[in-house]
Amino acid sequence: MSDTALSLDLLLEKEARLKTILTEYGAVAVAYSGGVDSTYLADVSHEALGEKAVMVLADSPSIPRAEVAEAMSIARERGWNLHVVRTREFENEDYLKNDGNRCYFCKSELFEKMREFALSNEVGVLAYGAITDDLLDQTRVGHKAAQEYAVVAPLQEAQLSKTEVRALSRRRKLSTADKASFACLASRFPKGTRVSVSEVEKVEKAEEVLRAEGFHQFRARHHGDICRVEIDPRDFGRLLDPETRDRIVQAIRAAGYRFVALDLAGYRTGSTAG
């Protein structure tokens, strides 16, 4: 849906409601990742609360270095109060075995670190960037952890969808307005395949190859010594150009994979979940 198809009055009404919600918190710690939703929430939180809005950025092996650097850069440019925490989900056996509840343990670790920060800094509210679309996605088990830690979802409370968040982000000139969807690198592993730091690093290197080639929406799915590449089907022609294909294959093999396969179904979310 284009911005022109959205009612500007309705968008601004929802954003005003969001500001009211945030202002009533008095102080808030926002789970910030540099993605579309959390960046918009961070920007509005800063506008509503100033220094009393703290953006908490998790740094762990499951987050690409490029994503962390970009998130930090945005925070500096916008003048936000940023706090980086080191999360330790890779020390949790329940996370590493990747049996379908991995996201729960990851979010629990993040929210625990956020709670520790909040208690030490007299911040009474924890928030994250869940949107109305997430209410329909049964693969997102992180909301259970949010409920257990009493983490609020102000974007949902303001009835904001992904399309609306992107439109409002463009109005704010946020660089993330048209950013591709992202999930942590551990999501590239099939359910039941054990996650490790070394294998996650291989995935990160493979995806950096695709990023460097200019692809916008992509995944490097991990299947042992096979890297299954997912891209937008509209980009198949560009990837299969002989020179481009050879560069990609050689670089992904150099990252540690023996075989490189193109998934003809193209990019889609949750293709390693089943």
ChimeraX attribute file (.defattr): number of C-alpha atoms within 10 A of each C-alpha:
attribute: neighborCount
match mode: 1-to-1
recipient: residues
	/A:1	8
	/A:2	9
	/A:3	15
	/A:4	8
	/A:5	7
	/A:6	13
	/A:7	11
	/A:8	14
	/A:9	9
	/A:10	11
	/A:11	17
	/A:12	12
	/A:13	13
	/A:14	19
	/A:15	20
	/A:16	14
	/A:17	17
	/A:18	22
	/A:19	20
	/A:20	13
	/A:21	17
	/A:22	24
	/A:23	17
	/A:24	11
	/A:25	16
	/A:26	14
	/A:27	23
	/A:28	25
	/A:29	27
	/A:30	28
	/A:31	25
	/A:32	27
	/A:33	24
	/A:34	24
	/A:35	21
	/A:36	23
	/A:37	24
	/A:38	23
	/A:39	26
	/A:40	24
	/A:41	27
	/A:42	29
	/A:43	21
	/A:44	20
	/A:45	27
	/A:46	23
	/A:47	15
	/A:48	21
	/A:49	18
	/A:50	15
	/A:51	16
	/A:52	19
	/A:53	27
	/A:54	25
	/A:55	29
	/A:56	25
	/A:57	23
	/A:58	23
	/A:59	18
	/A:60	17
	/A:61	21
	/A:62	23
	/A:63	19
	/A:64	20
	/A:65	14
	/A:66	11
	/A:67	16
	/A:68	17
	/A:69	12
	/A:70	17
	/A:71	19
	/A:72	19
	/A:73	13
	/A:74	17
	/A:75	21
	/A:76	12
	/A:77	8
	/A:78	12
	/A:79	13
	/A:80	21
	/A:81	17
	/A:82	20
	/A:83	18
	/A:84	14
	/A:85	15
	/A:86	13
	/A:87	21
	/A:88	15
	/A:89	21
	/A:90	17
	/A:91	10
	/A:92	13
	/A:93	13
	/A:94	16
	/A:95	22
	/A:96	19
	/A:97	16
	/A:98	21
	/A:99	15
	/A:100	16
	/A:101	16
	/A:102	24
	/A:103	23
	/A:104	19
	/A:105	22
	/A:106	22
	/A:107	21
	/A:108	20
	/A:109	20
	/A:110	23
	/A:111	25
	/A:112	15
	/A:113	17
	/A:114	29
	/A:115	20
	/A:116	10
	/A:117	17
	/A:118	18
	/A:119	11
	/A:120	9
	/A:121	11
	/A:122	11
	/A:123	19
	/A:124	13
	/A:125	20
	/A:126	23
	/A:127	25
	/A:128	25
	/A:129	23
	/A:130	23
	/A:131	22
	/A:132	17
	/A:133	13
	/A:134	15
	/A:135	11
	/A:136	9
	/A:137	9
	/A:138	7
	/A:139	13
	/A:140	13
	/A:141	16
	/A:142	17
	/A:143	20
	/A:144	16
	/A:145	20
	/A:146	21
	/A:147	11
	/A:148	10
	/A:149	16
	/A:150	14
	/A:151	21
	/A:152	19
	/A:153	20
	/A:154	21
	/A:155	27
	/A:156	18
	/A:157	15
	/A:158	19
	/A:159	15
	/A:160	22
	/A:161	17
	/A:162	17
	/A:163	15
	/A:164	22
	/A:165	22
	/A:166	22
	/A:167	21
	/A:168	21
	/A:169	22
	/A:170	16
	/A:171	11
	/A:172	13
	/A:173	10
	/A:174	18
	/A:175	15
	/A:176	20
	/A:177	22
	/A:178	13
	/A:179	14
	/A:180	11
	/A:181	12
	/A:182	17
	/A:183	13
	/A:184	16
	/A:185	23
	/A:186	28
	/A:187	24
	/A:188	25
	/A:189	22
	/A:190	20
	/A:191	19
	/A:192	15
	/A:193	17
	/A:194	15
	/A:195	23
	/A:196	16
	/A:197	14
	/A:198	10
	/A:199	17
	/A:200	22
	/A:201	19
	/A:202	21
	/A:203	27
	/A:204	24
	/A:205	19
	/A:206	27
	/A:207	22
	/A:208	19
	/A:209	20
	/A:210	22
	/A:211	14
	/A:212	10
	/A:213	14
	/A:214	9
	/A:215	15
	/A:216	15
	/A:217	18
	/A:218	19
	/A:219	28
	/A:220	30
	/A:221	24
	/A:222	24
	/A:223	15
	/A:224	12
	/A:225	12
	/A:226	17
	/A:227	26
	/A:228	16
	/A:229	20
	/A:230	23
	/A:231	22
	/A:232	16
	/A:233	14
	/A:234	9
	/A:235	13
	/A:236	15
	/A:237	10
	/A:238	14
	/A:239	20
	/A:240	13
	/A:241	10
	/A:242	11
	/A:243	10
	/A:244	12
	/A:245	14
	/A:246	13
	/A:247	14
	/A:248	20
	/A:249	19
	/A:250	15
	/A:251	17
	/A:252	25
	/A:253	18
	/A:254	13
	/A:255	18
	/A:256	17
	/A:257	20
	/A:258	14
	/A:259	15
	/A:260	18
	/A:261	13
	/A:262	15
	/A:263	16
	/A:264	12
	/A:265	10
	/A:266	17
	/A:267	17
	/A:268	13
	/A:269	14
	/A:270	12
	/A:271	15
	/A:272	16
	/A:273	15
	/A:274	8
